[in-house]
Amino acid sequence: NEPVDRVFNTNLYLDNSSAIAMGRSFRDTKHTRHILRRYHFVRTSVENKRLTLVWIPTEHQLADLATKILSGARTSFLTSIIMTIVPEKNIQDSKRSAQEE
């Protein structure tokens, strides 16, 4: 576990442009001023260049697999994207190491 100061820049992929605008803005607006400053982890991380907010189309939001009920076609599509990111060989290797432990 490295200290937070040593964490490298990480991309956070969002399909909500308003959330990105709030995360990038360092000013309080009439909609966000009620949120206590200590809860602005994302803003602070963006300001310190530890986090980059990246917009992606809703169709490519991989987090939907874990957060929403999806149709079979949509589940297959998102799963296929993940399988291109994490090749089958890596999955097989991780299964093998888990069995060895």
C-alpha positions, 0 to 999 in steps of 0.5 A: 500500500503506497501513500496516496501522494505516490499514486500515479495518474488514473483515468476515470471513465464517465458517461455523464458530462455534468459529473465531469464538469463538477469534477473539473470545476474548482468553484462551488456553484449553487448546486454543489456548495451544500457539499462539504469540502471534505467530500470533494475527493474527485476534485482534489484528485483532479487538481493534484493530477492523480485522476483524469476524468474522461468522457466515454459514450454510454454504450461503452460504459463497462461499469454498467455490467456491475451496476445495472440490469442489462439485456443479454445482447448488451451484456455480451457486448460489454463482456466482449470489450472486457475480454479484449482488454483482459485476454483469455490467457491472463484469465487462465493464468489467474485461475491457475494461480488461485488453484495453486494457493 
